[in-house]
Amino acid sequence: MTICERTQHFEELILCKEATFSKNCKGREIYEKPCPLRTEFQRDRDRIIHSRAFRRLKHKTQVFLIPEGDHYRTRLTHTLEVSQIARSLARILRLNEDLVEAIALGHDLGHTPFGHIGERTLNEVFGNFKHAENSLRVADMEGLNLTYEVKDGMLNHKTSGNPSTLEGRLVQLSDKFAYVNHDLGDALRGGIITYEDIPKECVSVLGNKHSERINTLITDIAQNGIVDGKIDLSPDIYETFMKLRDFLFKKVYANNAAKDEEVKARNIISTLYFHFTQHPEDLPEPEQKLLDTQPVDRIVCDYIACMSDFYAINEFSRLYIPKAWEVF
């Protein structure tokens, strides 16, 4: 028995019947010989962590654009918080923790610079751009060749998604649990709102601290368990959680103090897009090599979507901000 086979045997002993067993993995688009040490989902997790796209997340906006201070969330820290919540739930419910971790770590690989404003801008100038779909494209461009189950979870992590596995459903829930709570914390730290602004019902039901709210949500999911093949919050907790989420959309995400740089970010993204589509000779050499095989607008969209916030700003400065003259 190989180490991988031993792990699969342990899954049969530990995981619940609704879990996704690694031995039943649907495979990859390009066949690969099985690894004797790791399951397919473990291999996916490792590939994502070691990818360039994963490293770039540390310099991509979560909510606040280019925040000053070390304690605001980035797209990377958000991803790690989602992974932690989802793994805790997977262990409690006896679902496949390796699959959950791989989906969680990969769910935002395709996010743009400047958060959702970058996504909306690329959708306007390029058309039909969604970060979940782009996450799969980025994974393919890096040659990760992920399994069907991981790609399905990444693609369907948004509210409108319908993941085919319960592990994907856990990441879908954990993504919301993470961003609602950590965005609330960042908004408090940034002075966008005060503790007194938070609806009292949300505080009394979910908790006043970040840790209390996360614990309330995880505990509720754990107590409800898996019912008829589904995982959900109880009605009362769900209603209160959605009230807190709605509060954030009204008071934080649409707040001028939090989003007053969005016009500049939108201008950077759109200007770069139109410049490079009209002047592809200014693209880096790796992108220029693709011009014979792909449409220029597709290449430019991929190039911009992969940028970090600072890289986008530097590219804009290189192209449009005059350099200081050196006088000798």
Summary of the structure (lengths in Angstrom):
residues: 328
radius of gyration: 21.4
end to end distance: 73.1
largest distance: 77.3
contacts: 1059
relative contact order: 0.12
helix: 64%
strand: 2%
